[in-house]
């Protein structure tokens, strides 16, 4: 089901048929480095995670992560959407794209559309984002869509810190 459309992209709800793509994305070296290893190694595990994660969030909150596809050919290139995490008081924007689609402005196009959607459709007055302190590409994107650095957080018990960015409408 299509949620958003931009000049070059379609953002739609994820479904069980996206499990193979999700499996590939969550095992990309960049995902493992900056987001973390989710331990998803099979299509069945990916399918179960989609059901309990993004698809469940659509039901509970009315939003979630969306599949990002190129309009031309419906090629899946990444995910972008809104997430309500237990570890954060605010809804945050999240995204991940396959490396072969980096540097083409797709992440910016999708994230800017999701940010606007979060405010205009979901009625959110504050949207945050979290990123690893050394994820310079992500930091640059967050600042480009209008989020500002707010604080360093410790969200894990391993002592690592995470940068929190926020946008107020």
KEMARMAR-581544 format. One record per residue: residue number from 0; x, y, z of N, C-alpha, C, CB in turn. Coordinates in Angstrom, 3 decimals. Each point is the difference from the previous one (the first is absolute). Glycine has a CB too. Layout:
<rs>
(r NUM,(X,Y,Z),(X,Y,Z),(X,Y,Z),(X,Y,Z))
...
</rs>
This chain:
<rs>
(r 0,(0.842,-1.187,0.000),(-0.842,1.187,0.000),(0.888,1.251,0.000),(-1.846,-1.253,1.228))
(r 1,(1.668,2.097,-2.237),(0.796,1.212,-0.121),(-0.374,0.990,1.103),(0.180,-0.351,-2.492))
(r 2,(0.841,0.933,3.117),(-0.195,0.988,1.051),(0.407,1.384,-0.497),(0.397,-1.764,1.755))
(r 3,(0.742,1.828,-2.444),(0.550,1.268,-0.479),(0.555,-0.163,-1.400),(0.538,0.678,2.348))
(r 4,(-0.534,0.426,-3.064),(0.606,0.022,-1.321),(0.800,1.289,-0.123),(-1.880,-1.400,-1.006))
(r 5,(3.106,1.282,0.509),(0.844,1.159,-0.256),(0.281,0.043,-1.498),(1.053,-0.103,2.330))
(r 6,(-0.183,0.990,-2.722),(0.320,0.128,-1.423),(0.496,-1.316,-0.604),(0.553,2.399,0.405))
(r 7,(0.304,-3.117,0.346),(0.603,-1.219,-0.545),(-0.334,-1.275,0.754),(1.799,1.430,-0.786))
(r 8,(-2.508,-1.297,1.922),(-0.166,-1.134,0.903),(-1.452,-0.267,0.378),(2.252,0.495,0.864))
(r 9,(-2.494,-1.742,-0.519),(-1.251,-0.426,0.643),(0.394,-0.565,1.359),(-1.191,-0.510,-2.239))
(r 10,(0.500,0.949,3.289),(0.169,-0.581,1.326),(-1.295,-0.725,0.319),(1.639,1.819,0.772))
(r 11,(-1.513,-3.112,-0.480),(-1.169,-0.825,0.270),(0.218,-0.835,1.247),(-0.533,-0.066,-2.443))
(r 12,(-0.577,-0.440,2.969),(0.107,-0.856,1.170),(0.757,-1.279,-0.346),(-2.151,0.945,0.900))
(r 13,(2.981,-1.364,0.029),(0.698,-1.272,-0.142),(-0.994,-1.133,0.186),(2.159,1.016,0.830))
(r 14,(-1.876,-2.161,-1.456),(-0.847,-1.180,0.170),(0.882,-1.247,0.000),(-1.964,1.163,-1.127))
(r 15,(1.357,-2.290,1.368),(0.755,-1.251,0.100),(0.811,-0.333,-1.234),(-1.739,-0.787,1.513))
(r 16,(1.299,1.225,-2.662),(0.720,-0.270,-1.254),(1.325,0.752,-0.082),(-2.196,-0.379,-1.109))
(r 17,(2.424,1.322,2.015),(1.242,0.777,0.017),(1.097,-0.646,0.842),(-1.373,2.035,-0.323))
(r 18,(1.149,-3.242,0.810),(0.929,-0.642,0.927),(1.400,-0.185,-0.596),(-1.952,-1.158,1.021))
(r 19,(2.068,0.745,-2.271),(1.327,-0.216,-0.594),(0.770,1.318,-0.097),(-0.901,-1.961,-1.305))
(r 20,(0.211,3.027,0.907),(0.645,1.317,-0.056),(0.441,0.425,1.402),(-1.402,0.634,-2.013))
(r 21,(0.537,-0.774,2.989),(0.308,0.380,1.378),(1.206,-0.784,0.520),(-2.427,0.548,0.388))
(r 22,(2.468,-1.846,-0.684),(1.127,-0.838,0.413),(1.303,0.556,-0.566),(-1.510,-2.019,0.105))
(r 23,(1.510,2.385,-1.375),(1.209,0.557,-0.606),(0.384,1.326,0.669),(-0.590,-1.118,-2.185))
(r 24,(-0.384,2.009,2.380),(0.272,1.322,0.548),(0.591,-0.068,1.406),(-1.859,0.891,-1.389))
(r 25,(1.267,-1.715,2.257),(0.460,-0.044,1.396),(1.332,-0.722,0.168),(-2.374,0.048,0.693))
(r 26,(2.867,-0.655,-1.766),(1.304,-0.651,0.055),(1.058,0.725,-0.826),(-1.180,-2.147,0.352))
(r 27,(0.840,3.336,-0.853),(0.980,0.838,-0.680),(1.043,0.463,1.026),(-1.734,0.762,-1.722))
(r 28,(3.008,-0.675,1.334),(1.028,0.467,0.945),(-0.330,1.353,0.649),(1.660,-1.248,-1.364))
(r 29,(-2.245,2.162,0.602),(-0.338,1.319,0.561),(-1.085,-0.118,1.071),(0.617,1.075,-2.188))
(r 30,(-1.599,-1.941,1.989),(-1.041,-0.229,1.010),(0.643,-0.580,1.257),(-1.754,-0.377,-1.801))
(r 31,(2.574,-0.636,1.613),(0.632,-0.655,1.143),(0.874,0.982,0.779),(-0.036,-2.182,-1.245))
(r 32,(0.744,3.068,0.542),(0.885,0.957,0.658),(-0.767,1.080,0.748),(1.680,-0.440,-1.763))
(r 33,(-2.690,1.028,1.125),(-0.645,1.183,0.571),(-1.319,-0.272,0.727),(1.074,1.257,-1.808))
(r 34,(-1.737,-2.331,1.462),(-1.291,-0.298,0.642),(0.135,-1.178,0.944),(-1.219,0.885,-2.000))
(r 35,(1.920,-1.900,1.558),(0.244,-1.138,0.879),(-0.489,-1.307,-0.587),(-0.167,1.534,1.915))
(r 36,(0.739,-2.602,-1.427),(-0.349,-1.340,-0.466),(-1.277,-0.453,0.692),(2.433,-0.550,-0.425))
(r 37,(-3.465,0.330,-0.347),(-1.292,-0.452,0.532),(-0.088,-1.529,0.066),(-1.056,2.077,-0.927))
(r 38,(2.095,-2.750,0.448),(0.001,-1.463,0.040),(-0.959,-0.636,-0.991),(0.620,0.170,2.368))
(r 39,(-1.000,0.560,-3.378),(-0.938,-0.512,-1.012),(0.826,-0.643,-1.102),(-1.755,1.791,0.524))
(r 40,(1.618,-3.121,-0.676),(0.834,-0.740,-0.950),(-0.792,-0.768,-1.057),(1.663,-0.188,1.804))
(r 41,(-2.971,0.109,-1.643),(-0.813,-0.743,-0.966),(-1.191,0.850,-0.444),(0.702,-2.190,1.053))
(r 42,(-1.271,1.819,-2.187),(-1.194,0.693,-0.496),(-1.146,-0.157,1.002),(0.729,-0.394,-2.398))
(r 43,(-0.826,-0.771,3.030),(-1.058,-0.206,0.995),(0.164,0.945,1.196),(-0.162,-2.406,-0.714))
(r 44,(1.393,2.598,1.168),(0.245,0.942,1.098),(-0.320,1.433,-0.442),(1.793,-1.530,0.924))
(r 45,(-1.439,1.867,-2.147),(-0.304,1.336,-0.524),(-1.509,0.202,-0.079),(2.151,0.001,-1.315))
(r 46,(-2.857,-0.995,0.859),(-1.461,0.077,-0.095),(-0.615,0.211,1.383),(0.044,-1.491,-2.033))
(r 47,(0.411,0.727,3.007),(-0.515,0.123,1.371),(0.289,1.392,0.569),(0.336,-2.477,0.342))
(r 48,(0.843,3.020,-0.643),(0.361,1.328,0.491),(-0.857,1.079,-0.642),(2.332,-0.798,0.379))
(r 49,(-2.620,0.661,-1.661),(-0.894,0.958,-0.669),(-1.390,-0.026,0.641),(1.285,-0.292,-2.158))
(r 50,(-1.777,-0.905,2.465),(-1.325,-0.133,0.623),(-0.035,0.640,1.384),(-0.358,-2.117,-1.281))
(r 51,(1.387,1.861,2.088),(0.000,0.495,1.382),(0.505,1.429,0.119),(0.337,-2.328,0.746))
(r 52,(0.317,2.835,-1.773),(0.556,1.352,0.015),(-0.856,0.979,-0.788),(2.264,-0.987,0.232))
(r 53,(-1.851,1.300,-1.463),(-0.708,1.016,-0.783),(-1.493,-0.269,-0.189),(2.134,0.389,-1.148))
(r 54,(-2.495,-1.627,0.837),(-1.412,-0.292,-0.261),(-0.843,0.133,1.268),(0.693,-1.542,-1.850))
(r 55,(-0.143,1.158,2.991),(-0.715,0.170,1.269),(-0.112,1.484,0.349),(0.830,-2.253,0.790))
(r 56,(0.201,3.041,-1.117),(-0.011,1.430,0.299),(-1.066,0.735,-0.824),(2.451,-0.129,0.557))
(r 57,(-2.693,-0.331,-1.793),(-1.081,0.616,-0.793),(-1.323,-0.121,0.751),(1.211,-0.549,-2.158))
(r 58,(-1.426,-0.616,2.758),(-1.246,-0.250,0.732),(-0.067,0.796,1.303),(-0.077,-2.287,-1.005))
(r 59,(1.181,2.329,1.739),(-0.027,0.638,1.321),(0.125,1.523,-0.057),(0.985,-2.080,0.909))
(r 60,(-0.257,2.612,-1.899),(0.260,1.443,-0.026),(-0.457,0.711,-1.273),(1.910,-0.476,1.454))
(r 61,(-2.233,-0.294,-2.483),(-0.429,0.623,-1.252),(1.155,0.411,-0.896),(-1.997,0.785,1.191))
(r 62,(3.222,-1.108,-0.796),(1.184,0.288,-0.810),(1.046,-1.055,0.300),(-0.491,2.490,-0.021))
(r 63,(1.589,-2.443,-0.707),(1.091,-0.941,0.205),(1.070,0.235,-1.050),(-1.577,-1.693,0.998))
(r 64,(2.454,0.721,-1.162),(0.978,0.056,-1.077),(-0.690,-0.389,-1.298),(1.906,-0.542,1.587))
(r 65,(-1.525,1.190,-2.671),(-0.586,-0.271,-1.310),(1.069,-0.456,-0.974),(-1.786,1.698,0.433))
(r 66,(1.380,-2.542,-1.365),(0.878,-0.384,-1.105),(0.136,1.204,-0.914),(-0.691,-2.453,0.135))
(r 67,(1.908,2.753,-0.541),(0.259,1.064,-0.966),(0.344,-0.676,-1.324),(0.818,1.639,1.807))
(r 68,(-1.610,-1.317,-2.836),(0.209,-0.564,-1.324),(0.159,1.116,-1.021),(-1.323,-2.041,0.632))
(r 69,(2.126,1.756,-1.644),(0.080,0.921,-1.127),(-1.319,-0.051,-0.753),(2.516,-0.299,-0.186))
(r 70,(-3.029,1.449,-0.218),(-1.211,0.028,-0.818),(0.219,-0.777,-1.287),(-0.633,2.226,0.973))
(r 71,(1.802,-2.052,-1.538),(0.336,-0.662,-1.250),(0.361,-1.457,0.275),(0.800,2.186,-0.987))
(r 72,(-1.736,-3.083,0.787),(0.253,-1.430,0.156),(-0.287,-0.587,1.359),(1.665,0.318,-1.679))
(r 73,(-2.137,0.482,2.630),(-0.318,-0.472,1.354),(1.176,-0.744,0.640),(-2.404,-0.167,-0.678))
(r 74,(3.622,0.648,0.452),(1.202,-0.616,0.556),(0.122,0.385,1.479),(1.151,0.053,-2.275))
(r 75,(-1.113,-1.044,3.182),(0.172,0.325,1.420),(1.432,0.452,0.273),(-1.787,-1.670,0.612))
(r 76,(1.927,2.837,0.059),(1.337,0.545,0.237),(0.309,0.217,1.477),(-0.157,1.084,-2.212))
(r 77,(-0.867,-1.103,3.069),(0.243,0.225,1.417),(-1.286,0.101,0.791),(2.099,1.147,-0.597))
(r 78,(-1.959,-0.672,1.814),(-1.145,0.226,0.879),(0.136,1.378,0.624),(-0.235,-2.480,0.477))
(r 79,(-0.903,3.096,-0.207),(-0.015,1.287,0.681),(-1.374,0.143,0.636),(1.690,1.050,-1.621))
(r 80,(-1.729,-0.528,2.832),(-1.294,0.186,0.634),(0.118,0.507,1.415),(-0.882,-1.787,-1.424))
(r 81,(-0.229,1.695,2.123),(-0.118,0.468,1.378),(-0.079,-1.196,0.934),(-1.160,2.107,-0.760))
(r 82,(1.850,-1.997,1.889),(0.085,-1.104,0.947),(-0.286,0.524,1.398),(1.678,-1.207,-1.457))
(r 83,(-2.482,0.474,2.205),(-0.203,0.320,1.416),(0.733,-1.062,0.801),(-2.271,1.118,-0.419))
(r 84,(3.423,-0.716,0.961),(0.848,-0.916,0.779),(-0.308,0.144,1.492),(1.819,0.135,-1.764))
(r 85,(-1.690,-1.222,2.491),(-0.186,0.045,1.449),(1.085,0.830,0.673),(-1.093,-2.242,-0.095))
(r 86,(2.253,2.351,-0.542),(1.138,0.689,0.609),(-0.032,1.515,-0.200),(1.314,-2.064,-0.364))
(r 87,(-2.253,2.566,-0.432),(-0.078,1.440,-0.265),(-1.409,0.514,0.283),(1.809,-0.205,-1.747))
(r 88,(-1.925,1.402,2.333),(-1.335,0.550,0.269),(-0.701,0.515,-1.262),(0.807,0.609,2.272))
(r 89,(-0.038,-0.323,-3.327),(-0.569,0.548,-1.229),(0.087,-1.006,-1.139),(0.627,2.301,0.751))
(r 90,(-1.425,-2.079,-1.778),(0.069,-0.783,-1.228),(1.277,0.402,-0.734),(-2.551,-0.181,-0.165))
(r 91,(3.242,-0.809,-0.391),(1.199,0.359,-0.750),(-0.085,-0.453,-1.443),(1.311,-0.144,2.095))
(r 92,(-0.531,0.819,-2.926),(0.088,-0.332,-1.414),(1.192,-0.932,-0.167),(-1.050,2.221,-0.730))
(r 93,(0.845,-3.271,-0.043),(1.068,-0.953,-0.246),(0.081,-0.316,-1.478),(-0.293,-0.963,2.289))
(r 94,(1.468,0.558,-2.737),(0.185,-0.322,-1.411),(1.229,-0.867,-0.163),(-1.107,2.146,-0.687))
(r 95,(1.098,-2.911,-0.382),(1.151,-0.803,-0.408),(-0.187,-0.306,-1.482),(0.322,-1.023,2.346))
(r 96,(0.765,1.148,-3.088),(-0.051,-0.227,-1.438),(1.124,-0.932,-0.416),(-1.035,2.261,-0.353))
(r 97,(0.797,-3.021,-0.694),(1.055,-0.841,-0.549),(1.119,0.901,-0.528),(-1.672,-1.832,-0.602))
(r 98,(2.935,1.452,0.816),(1.127,0.862,-0.380),(0.015,0.425,-1.470),(1.261,-1.127,1.776))
(r 99,(-1.757,0.290,-2.660),(0.037,0.377,-1.417),(-0.931,1.161,-0.335),(0.570,-2.351,-0.517))
(r 100,(-1.401,2.752,1.476),(-0.908,1.135,-0.224),(0.393,1.226,0.823),(-1.825,-1.629,-0.486))
(r 101,(2.985,1.593,1.124),(0.500,1.147,0.746),(0.492,1.075,-0.973),(0.644,-1.502,1.938))
(r 102,(-0.639,2.742,-1.479),(0.578,1.092,-0.771),(-0.843,0.485,-1.162),(2.148,-0.898,0.653))
(r 103,(-3.402,0.485,-0.702),(-0.876,0.396,-1.094),(-1.163,0.889,0.471),(0.618,-2.128,-1.162))
(r 104,(-0.621,2.461,2.470),(-1.046,0.851,0.547),(-1.275,-0.727,0.392),(0.945,1.771,-1.368))
(r 105,(-0.967,-3.086,1.250),(-1.215,-0.752,0.338),(-0.319,0.058,1.492),(0.467,-1.510,-1.927))
(r 106,(0.545,1.374,2.766),(-0.229,0.031,1.450),(-0.548,1.365,0.408),(1.859,-1.675,0.367))
(r 107,(-1.300,2.732,-0.914),(-0.508,1.348,0.294),(-1.450,0.135,-0.461),(2.330,0.942,-0.221))
(r 108,(-2.607,-1.369,-0.973),(-1.351,0.117,-0.562),(-1.017,-0.756,0.861),(0.989,0.220,-2.310))
(r 109,(-0.635,-1.429,2.706),(-0.910,-0.816,0.819),(-0.141,0.576,1.403),(0.644,-2.027,-1.323))
(r 110,(0.480,2.390,1.955),(-0.033,0.491,1.383),(-0.746,1.333,0.097),(2.177,-1.176,0.448))
(r 111,(-1.971,2.066,-1.403),(-0.709,1.281,0.019),(-1.504,-0.229,-0.133),(2.011,1.152,-1.003))
(r 112,(-2.418,-2.079,0.154),(-1.422,-0.307,-0.175),(-0.588,-0.616,1.268),(0.387,-0.336,-2.458))
(r 113,(0.355,-0.552,3.107),(-0.472,-0.638,1.231),(-0.118,1.023,1.123),(1.065,-2.162,-0.706))
(r 114,(-0.119,3.074,0.797),(-0.049,1.039,1.030),(-1.258,0.857,-0.171),(2.529,0.031,0.111))
(r 115,(-2.800,0.388,-1.333),(-1.202,0.792,-0.291),(-1.264,-0.802,0.298),(1.263,1.262,-1.770))
(r 116,(-1.278,-2.521,1.413),(-1.129,-0.900,0.250),(-0.247,-0.129,1.512),(0.514,-1.271,-2.141))
(r 117,(0.570,1.124,2.897),(-0.119,-0.132,1.448),(-0.690,1.195,0.632),(2.053,-1.379,-0.015))
(r 118,(-1.766,2.556,-0.506),(-0.624,1.209,0.532),(-1.402,0.204,-0.567),(2.268,1.014,0.262))
(r 119,(-2.405,-1.011,-1.575),(-1.275,0.377,-0.622),(-1.075,-1.077,0.094),(1.302,1.415,-1.535))
(r 120,(-0.922,-2.684,1.455),(-0.994,-1.081,0.024),(-0.134,-0.617,1.392),(0.511,-0.468,-2.404))
(r 121,(0.624,0.226,3.058),(-0.027,-0.641,1.322),(-0.148,0.996,1.137),(1.404,-1.804,-0.929))
(r 122,(-1.237,3.087,0.640),(-0.184,1.031,1.010),(1.117,0.105,1.018),(-2.375,-0.342,-0.313))
(r 123,(3.546,-0.183,-0.007),(1.123,0.055,0.937),(0.589,1.406,0.025),(0.497,-2.441,-0.408))
(r 124,(-0.265,2.964,1.598),(0.568,1.333,0.161),(1.505,-0.039,0.243),(-2.187,0.755,0.901))
(r 125,(2.700,-1.960,-0.640),(1.428,-0.191,0.233),(0.361,-1.380,-0.534),(0.009,1.524,2.064))
(r 126,(1.011,-1.586,-2.879),(0.513,-1.265,-0.517),(1.497,-0.005,0.271),(-1.814,-0.180,-1.812))
(r 127,(2.302,-0.946,2.300),(1.412,-0.122,0.321),(0.654,-1.035,-0.918),(-0.464,0.648,2.402))
(r 128,(1.770,-0.738,-2.287),(0.767,-1.026,-0.701),(1.214,-0.326,0.850),(-0.794,0.794,-2.287))
(r 129,(1.243,-2.030,2.184),(1.196,-0.408,0.716),(0.990,-0.579,-1.002),(-1.324,-0.452,2.118))
(r 130,(2.594,0.670,-1.828),(1.040,-0.544,-0.869),(1.291,-0.179,0.782),(-1.061,1.095,-1.999))
(r 131,(1.875,-1.991,1.496),(1.328,-0.188,0.580),(0.811,1.276,-0.201),(-0.087,-2.502,-0.437))
(r 132,(0.907,2.872,1.421),(0.778,1.235,-0.106),(0.924,0.063,-1.218),(-0.108,0.110,2.453))
(r 133,(0.523,-1.277,-2.969),(0.901,-0.020,-1.153),(-0.708,-0.287,-1.321),(1.781,-0.740,1.540))
(r 134,(-3.112,0.780,-1.543),(-0.745,-0.212,-1.244),(-0.202,1.363,-0.679),(-1.184,-2.073,0.955))
(r 135,(2.254,2.560,-1.550),(0.015,1.362,-0.536),(-0.988,0.213,-1.140),(2.370,0.126,0.666))
(r 136,(-2.599,-1.155,-1.489),(-0.980,0.133,-1.078),(-1.405,0.201,0.565),(1.437,-1.440,-1.477))
(r 137,(-1.773,0.697,2.496),(-1.315,0.118,0.613),(-0.167,1.356,0.688),(-0.055,-2.491,0.315))
(r 138,(1.090,2.922,0.383),(-0.045,1.308,0.676),(-0.233,1.109,-1.019),(1.547,-0.846,1.806))
(r 139,(-0.836,0.785,-2.914),(-0.141,1.006,-1.066),(-1.443,0.004,-0.537),(2.456,-0.285,-0.624))
(r 140,(-3.023,-0.895,0.427),(-1.373,-0.095,-0.494),(-0.998,0.571,1.010),(0.649,-2.030,-1.325))
(r 141,(-0.484,1.690,2.603),(-0.910,0.510,1.028),(0.031,1.528,0.044),(0.339,-2.104,1.335))
(r 142,(0.846,2.665,-1.409),(0.107,1.460,0.009),(-0.604,0.608,-1.265),(2.071,-0.182,1.403))
(r 143,(-1.917,-0.494,-2.532),(-0.527,0.501,-1.270),(-1.537,0.038,-0.002),(2.041,-0.910,-1.154))
(r 144,(-2.681,-0.050,1.839),(-1.469,0.006,0.050),(-0.539,0.860,1.142),(0.018,-2.282,-0.997))
(r 145,(0.882,2.918,1.755),(-0.443,0.973,0.993),(0.076,-0.408,1.450),(-1.428,0.761,-1.732))
(r 146,(2.000,-1.921,2.035),(0.159,-0.387,1.397),(1.275,0.619,0.556),(-1.245,-2.160,-0.407))
(r 147,(1.220,2.432,1.701),(1.144,0.615,0.661),(0.467,-0.903,1.143),(-0.826,2.322,-0.616))
(r 148,(2.146,-2.379,0.795),(0.559,-0.794,1.093),(-0.525,0.519,1.326),(2.071,-0.485,-1.348))
(r 149,(-2.463,-0.454,2.220),(-0.554,0.376,1.299),(0.786,-0.550,1.178),(-2.202,0.087,-1.083))
(r 150,(2.617,-1.349,1.003),(0.650,-0.613,1.162),(0.680,-1.306,-0.378),(-1.699,1.060,1.494))
(r 151,(2.587,-1.484,-0.589),(0.582,-1.335,-0.091),(-0.784,-0.885,0.973),(2.341,0.895,-0.641))
(r 152,(-2.700,-2.087,0.181),(-0.768,-0.935,0.815),(0.742,-1.319,0.146),(-2.125,1.083,-0.757))
(r 153,(1.852,-1.780,1.842),(0.469,-1.375,0.159),(-1.235,-0.883,-0.028),(2.065,0.686,1.363))
(r 154,(-2.313,-1.331,-2.510),(-1.184,-0.829,-0.165),(0.295,-1.484,0.219),(-0.878,1.693,-1.598))
(r 155,(2.156,-2.051,1.605),(0.408,-1.388,0.198),(0.799,-0.111,1.289),(0.030,-0.403,-2.494))
(r 156,(0.055,-0.791,2.998),(0.746,-0.244,1.236),(1.492,-0.207,-0.229),(-2.058,-0.994,0.935))
(r 157,(2.518,1.195,-2.170),(1.410,-0.230,-0.307),(0.849,1.269,0.130),(-0.717,-1.829,-1.530))
(r 158,(0.112,2.921,1.997),(0.734,1.248,0.186),(0.099,0.859,-1.252),(1.268,-1.161,1.740))
(r 159,(-1.749,0.650,-2.867),(0.084,0.773,-1.242),(-1.001,1.152,0.028),(0.742,-2.060,-1.256))
(r 160,(-0.386,3.119,0.537),(-0.877,1.169,-0.062),(-0.632,0.122,-1.372),(1.406,1.154,1.710))
(r 161,(-2.557,-0.509,-1.726),(-0.777,0.231,-1.209),(-0.332,1.479,-0.071),(-0.963,-2.349,0.048))
(r 162,(1.038,2.914,-1.233),(-0.370,1.403,-0.177),(-1.500,0.105,-0.223),(2.271,0.529,-0.961))
(r 163,(-2.905,0.412,1.671),(-1.424,0.278,-0.159),(-0.164,1.326,-0.737),(-0.559,-1.288,2.120))
(r 164,(-0.213,1.250,-3.185),(-0.348,1.187,-0.774),(-1.507,0.199,0.107),(1.960,-0.332,-1.607))
(r 165,(-2.438,1.577,1.448),(-1.434,0.259,0.121),(-0.436,1.107,-0.941),(0.077,-0.741,2.377))
(r 166,(-1.350,0.669,-2.731),(-0.652,1.017,-0.814),(-1.307,0.354,0.682),(1.072,-0.848,-2.152))
(r 167,(-1.292,2.138,2.366),(-1.251,0.500,0.589),(-0.789,0.715,-1.097),(1.071,0.254,2.316))
(r 168,(-2.348,-0.502,-2.357),(-0.856,0.656,-1.013),(-0.778,1.134,0.613),(-0.190,-2.139,-1.252))
</rs>
